[in-house]
Amino acid sequence: MLLSIAYSLSCPACRRLDSAGMASAYLTCRQSYVERGAALAEALALRQETAYDASLLMDRVMATGTEVDDQLGPLFSAATLLVGACTTKQAAAR
């Protein structure tokens, strides 16, 4: 698998996030969202850093208390991956 970041919420970048504010449904499905994003990143030949950034973005959004319907999980993973890819591309252009 592309992501060696099957990371937990205890990773250094996540320690600043309030997982208590995250919906329990998200915490239950989080690993599958990260895996979906990783698989999509691999299929699109994106850098591992992009998938990692997308996972962090997903956690940041969910730390606001937002709820995501599980049926929208694949779309949520893809959307954060798109944002991560755009951000990585902009950073590389600098």
N, C-alpha and C positions, 0 to 999 in steps of 0.2 A: 504494500500500500504506500502511496506517495507520502502521506503525512506521518512523520514520526512525531506529530503533535497530537496524537490521540491523548492530548494533554488534559489535565483535570483543571478544575477551577482553582487549584493551588499553585498553578504556574506563576512565575514572577509577574508577568504582565496582568494577570487576572487578580492578583492579591488586592488591588485597589478597587475591585468591583464588589458590590454588595449582593452576594448571592441570595441573601434573605429577601431581597426585593424581587427576585426572579420567580415567575409563576412555577408552581410545582410541576405542572404539565410540561413546561419547557425543560426543567431539570431532568425529568423522566426521559424525554425524547432527545435531549441534547446530543448524546453520543451519535444517534442516527443522523441528526442534522449535520454534525461535523463529518461523519463518514460520507454522506451524500455530497457535501461540498468538496471533499477530498477526491472522490471518484470523478466528479465533474471537472475539477481542476486537472486531474490526470488525463482525462479524455481530451481536454482542450490544450494539453501540453503547457499549462501555466506553471510558473515557478511555485515551489513549496511555500515560499514566503507569502505569496498571494493568498493561498488557501489558509495559511495561518492568520493573516490579517483579516480575512473574511470571518474566520471563527471568532476572533476577538471582537470584531464589529457586531457579530450576532449576540455575543454576551453583553456588550455595552448597551445594545438596544433593549435586550431583555432585562437588564438591571434597572431599567426605568419602570418596570412593573407592567410593561406591555404584554399582552397575551397573544399567542399565535395559534390558530386552529391547526391541529396536526395535519389536516389535509393540505394546508398551505405550506407545510414544512419544506417540501422540495423547492417551491418557489422562493421561500425565504432564504434558503441556502444559496440558490442561484443568484438572487438579488444581491446578497452580501458579497458573493464571489465577483459579480460584475463590478461593484463598487471597489472592491479590493484590486481587481485587475486594472481599472481606470486609475486608481491612486498609484499603483506600482508603475504603470506606464508613464504617468506624469513625473514621478520621482526620477525615473530613468532618463527622461528627456532633459532634466536640469543639469 
